[in-house]
Amino acid sequence: MQSAWIGDALAAALTRDGKEGLSRQLTRWLRQWIGEGKLAADTRLPASRDLARQLGIGRNTVIDAYEQLLAEGYLDTRHGSGTFVCALFKRHTVAAPEQRTTLGLSDRGQTLEALTRRDDDYHGAFVPCIPEIRAFPHRQWQQLLARHQRQARLLDFNYQAGGGLPALRQALADYLQMSRAVRCHPDQILITQGTQHSLALCALLLADPGDVAWMEEPGYLGARVALHMAGLQTVAAPVDEHGLDPEKIADPRPPKLIYATPSYQYPLGVTMPLARRLTLIDHARQANAWIIEDDYDSEFRYSSQPLPALQGLSEDARVIYLGTLSKVMYPGLRTGYIVVPETLVDAFRAANTRLNPEGHYPLQSALAEFIENGQFARHIRRMRDLYQERQHCLRAVVADSVASEWAWSSGHAGMHVLATLPPHLDETRLSQMAALEGIWLATLGKHFQAPPDRQGLVIGYAGVTEQDIRRGVGVMDRLARAHL
Ligand SMILES: Cc1ncc(COP(=O)(O)O)c(C=O)c1O
């Protein structure tokens, strides 16, 4: 196995400002990539002569680096056939695609595995949609949790079936009515383990295998996965500057489900205006379909008040509202909620109790107090200010880089912005190269079901410090200038 990208990656990574010798840099990069498993065991490195020619450096410089890594045990030579990554590093390697089919996975399992493979190291510049977890009031939260754990009743440790602790459902209903104009009674709320869980439940309970679901194009991969895994056929619903456009859907089959992020479309970052919201509600009514409104980060709005949720726009709107605490608190909390119409409450509760037996009532009790005593709203306000500052910082740093020539989304809300790339840049290549330097650039392309009609990067900034923003933009700038 030989990795064709090594030469290109080194060409982009090497700096020639004289601060660090070229041989040392080569050694450092190769050591890092081997250690991280990006260069897998048994990968053949380019011949020293070829690499030297490609990099425009002396052959001895490459030989020195290879010899150093041979001495350190990172590389191995095989007489007559070249220099290889040492098998000692096998533990870092991932099964090759052809091996995966032998793992005993079903077709669905393999699709799921291919769709969802992702790095464990999911943080830092510029991972989308990760909040600043360092700024969460951990100490107060721990105290609150400990108190609620101590005070819990014996029955709180049993299986639960009430759709969530009544106090938490009440606190969320009050919050949603006030801040999102959601029409709901606490009984209509079902506490889940986050939006992914909510989506899976909606797909199973509201549609049958083979039914059609309109899916925003481009859209949130997590939603596409949930719909596919329930056997639905996703039809691409084009998104323009006003969000999902129901009038532009080519497929004539009526949908059973319509997935939408009207507050801040993921990943394009546009907000659906009122007229489009009403049109969408009308389409759902005519098709007897349910709109799944994923309101994942509407709390972070920088230029105006959030628009009321779709769910609250009309008494009989066919909308299931999904919310999550992953963004406003922290993702590891694994808590979200579904607001369902009264007619569906019993079915949702019963199915959920069977599929994902409920629990964590002491934690839910702490959450209810966190919301009611105002700490929740205070934390959201602080984070809104912080994320706005970080977005300003990102824009200021970008202004001094080649990325200032790209088209950037308005960033009037949310935790990410979209940078649309000029045609001469390759988003996948840019993303792969940046990953080698620890910078996460999510490609726009992976959010499309059909072949993408444009290229871009989804840049998360909420959980990224100013220092990391500077480093990340620096890497992006250098790689883009190298015309990857
Ligand atoms: C569009 C969208 N919806 C929902 C979520 C949150 O999902 P969960 O509540 O499962 O953490 C995310 C997270 O990245 C998202 O981007």
PDBQT file of the ligand as one rigid body, heavy atoms in Angstrom, charges set to zero:
ROOT
HETATM    1  C1  LIG A 501     -29.109  20.051  12.884  1.00  0.00    +0.000 C 
HETATM    2  C2  LIG A 501     -28.811  19.397  14.198  1.00  0.00    +0.000 A 
HETATM    3  N1  LIG A 501     -29.817  18.915  14.922  1.00  0.00    +0.000 NA
HETATM    4  C3  LIG A 501     -29.600  18.348  16.126  1.00  0.00    +0.000 A 
HETATM    5  C4  LIG A 501     -28.333  18.238  16.651  1.00  0.00    +0.000 A 
HETATM    6  C5  LIG A 501     -28.141  17.741  18.067  1.00  0.00    +0.000 C 
HETATM    7  O1  LIG A 501     -28.322  16.455  18.262  1.00  0.00    +0.000 OA
HETATM    8  P1  LIG A 501     -28.293  15.779  19.710  1.00  0.00    +0.000 P 
HETATM    9  O2  LIG A 501     -29.396  16.355  20.540  1.00  0.00    +0.000 OA
HETATM   10  O3  LIG A 501     -28.533  14.361  19.357  1.00  0.00    +0.000 OA
HETATM   11  O4  LIG A 501     -26.963  16.034  20.336  1.00  0.00    +0.000 OA
HETATM   12  C6  LIG A 501     -27.259  18.684  15.912  1.00  0.00    +0.000 A 
HETATM   13  C7  LIG A 501     -25.885  18.510  16.423  1.00  0.00    +0.000 C 
HETATM   14  O5  LIG A 501     -24.896  18.733  15.839  1.00  0.00    +0.000 OA
HETATM   15  C8  LIG A 501     -27.499  19.303  14.667  1.00  0.00    +0.000 A 
HETATM   16  O6  LIG A 501     -26.488  19.804  13.939  1.00  0.00    +0.000 OA
ENDROOT
TORSDOF 0
